[in-house]
């Protein structure tokens, strides 16, 4: 079962720092400890929604059950900082869709896989992120921009599925 995450959730999660690091995806983003707590809570929530035990998740992801427990426990003084490959293994073990996987990567302090797949700096995406991060842009204006982007993504998403006419 995959966990649905809207495309706007990914846009909320992407910040300028993660885009700047898209050239070097293996490098960690400086994150605050609250992000790690959110990561642990997200892993636990997705695991429970998938209906699998902590041990099953650990086995599927190829990690020690105690490690998954520490991730989920949200005890900030002991919160592990998982490697990117571990986050991807956890996402795969939970059968998360690409968008949910990207959100999980961002929560763990990594650049989303979608940005890695771009193969480098993307000026258009950077401008979108800059606009959404602009403190002078009102909340309603940001919501409108997100809605326009969502509509555009739906349009091109459908175009990819349907056969092209000549």
C-alpha positions as CSV (number, residue, x, y, z in Angstrom):
1,X,0.0,0.0,0.0
2,X,1.5,3.4,-0.9
3,X,1.1,6.5,1.2
4,X,-0.5,9.3,-0.9
5,X,1.3,12.6,-0.7
6,X,0.2,15.6,-2.8
7,X,2.6,17.3,-5.2
8,X,2.2,20.4,-3.1
9,X,3.5,18.6,-0.1
10,X,6.7,18.0,-1.9
11,X,6.9,21.7,-2.8
12,X,6.3,22.6,0.8
13,X,9.2,20.4,1.8
14,X,11.7,21.7,-0.7
15,X,13.7,24.7,0.4
16,X,16.4,26.7,-1.3
17,X,19.2,24.9,0.6
18,X,18.0,21.5,-0.8
19,X,17.9,22.8,-4.3
20,X,21.4,24.3,-3.9
21,X,22.6,20.8,-2.9
22,X,21.1,19.1,-5.9
23,X,24.5,19.1,-7.5
24,X,25.8,16.9,-4.7
25,X,23.0,14.7,-3.5
26,X,25.1,12.6,-1.2
27,X,25.9,15.6,0.9
28,X,23.6,16.1,4.0
29,X,21.6,19.2,4.5
30,X,22.0,20.9,7.9
31,X,18.7,20.1,9.6
32,X,17.3,20.9,13.0
33,X,16.4,18.2,15.5
34,X,12.7,18.8,15.0
35,X,13.0,17.5,11.4
36,X,14.5,14.3,12.8
37,X,11.5,13.9,15.2
38,X,9.2,14.5,12.2
39,X,11.2,11.8,10.2
40,X,10.7,9.3,13.0
41,X,7.0,10.1,13.4
42,X,6.6,9.8,9.6
43,X,8.3,6.4,9.5
44,X,6.2,5.1,12.4
45,X,3.0,6.5,10.8
46,X,3.7,4.9,7.4
47,X,4.7,1.6,9.1
48,X,1.4,1.5,11.0
49,X,-0.6,2.4,8.0
50,X,1.2,-0.4,6.0
51,X,0.2,-2.7,8.8
52,X,3.6,-4.1,9.4
53,X,5.6,-4.6,12.6
54,X,8.8,-2.8,13.5
55,X,10.7,-6.1,13.0
56,X,9.1,-6.7,9.6
57,X,10.1,-3.2,8.5
58,X,13.6,-3.7,9.7
59,X,13.9,-7.0,7.9
60,X,12.5,-5.6,4.7
61,X,14.9,-2.6,4.9
62,X,17.9,-4.7,5.8
63,X,18.6,-2.9,9.1
64,X,18.6,-3.8,12.8
65,X,15.2,-3.6,14.5
66,X,16.8,-1.6,17.3
67,X,17.8,1.0,14.7
68,X,14.2,1.4,13.5
69,X,13.1,1.7,17.1
70,X,15.6,4.5,17.7
71,X,14.4,6.3,14.6
72,X,10.7,6.0,15.6
73,X,11.2,6.8,19.3
74,X,11.7,10.5,18.7
75,X,14.1,10.7,21.6
76,X,16.1,13.6,20.2
77,X,19.2,13.1,22.2
78,X,19.5,9.6,20.7
79,X,18.0,10.2,17.3
80,X,20.1,8.5,14.6
81,X,21.0,10.3,11.4
82,X,20.3,7.6,8.8
83,X,22.3,7.4,5.6
84,X,20.4,8.3,2.4
85,X,20.5,4.6,1.3
86,X,18.8,3.6,4.6
87,X,16.1,6.2,4.1
88,X,15.5,4.9,0.6
89,X,15.5,1.3,1.9
90,X,12.9,2.2,4.5
91,X,10.8,3.9,1.9
92,X,11.0,0.9,-0.4
93,X,10.2,-1.5,2.5
94,X,7.1,0.7,3.2
95,X,6.2,0.7,-0.5
96,X,6.0,4.5,-0.5
97,X,5.3,6.2,-3.8
98,X,8.0,8.6,-5.2
99,X,6.4,11.7,-3.7
100,X,6.2,10.2,-0.3
101,X,9.7,9.0,-0.6
102,X,10.9,12.5,-1.4
103,X,9.1,13.9,1.6
104,X,10.7,11.2,3.8
105,X,14.1,12.1,2.3
106,X,13.6,15.8,3.1
107,X,12.5,15.0,6.6
108,X,15.8,13.1,7.1
109,X,17.8,16.0,5.7
110,X,18.4,14.9,2.1
111,X,17.7,16.2,-1.3
112,X,14.6,14.7,-2.8
113,X,15.2,11.9,-5.4
114,X,13.2,13.9,-7.9
115,X,15.9,16.7,-7.7
116,X,18.7,14.1,-8.0
117,X,17.1,12.7,-11.1
118,X,17.2,16.2,-12.7
119,X,20.9,15.7,-13.0
120,X,22.0,19.1,-11.7
121,X,20.8,22.6,-11.1
122,X,17.4,23.5,-12.4
123,X,16.9,27.2,-12.7
124,X,13.1,27.0,-13.1
125,X,12.6,24.9,-10.0
126,X,14.9,27.2,-8.1
127,X,12.8,30.2,-9.1
128,X,9.6,28.5,-7.9
129,X,11.3,27.7,-4.5
130,X,12.6,31.2,-4.2
131,X,9.1,32.6,-4.9
132,X,7.5,30.3,-2.3
133,X,10.2,31.2,0.2
134,X,9.7,35.0,-0.4
135,X,8.6,36.5,3.0
136,X,7.0,39.4,1.1
137,X,4.6,37.1,-0.8
138,X,1.3,36.8,1.0
139,X,-0.1,33.5,2.2
140,X,-3.0,33.7,-0.3
141,X,-0.6,34.5,-3.2
142,X,1.6,31.4,-2.2
143,X,-1.5,29.3,-2.1
144,X,-2.6,30.5,-5.5
145,X,0.9,29.7,-6.9
146,X,0.8,26.2,-5.5
147,X,-2.7,25.7,-7.0
148,X,-1.5,26.8,-10.4
149,X,1.5,24.5,-10.2
150,X,-0.8,21.6,-9.1
151,X,-3.0,22.2,-12.1
152,X,-0.1,22.3,-14.5
153,X,1.3,19.1,-13.0
154,X,-2.1,17.4,-13.5
155,X,-2.2,18.5,-17.1
156,X,1.3,17.1,-17.9
157,X,0.7,14.0,-15.8
158,X,-2.3,13.1,-17.9
159,X,-0.5,13.9,-21.1
160,X,2.2,11.3,-20.3
161,X,-0.4,8.6,-19.7
162,X,-2.5,9.2,-22.8
163,X,-1.2,8.5,-26.3
164,X,0.0,11.5,-28.3
165,X,-2.0,12.3,-31.4
166,X,-0.1,13.3,-34.5
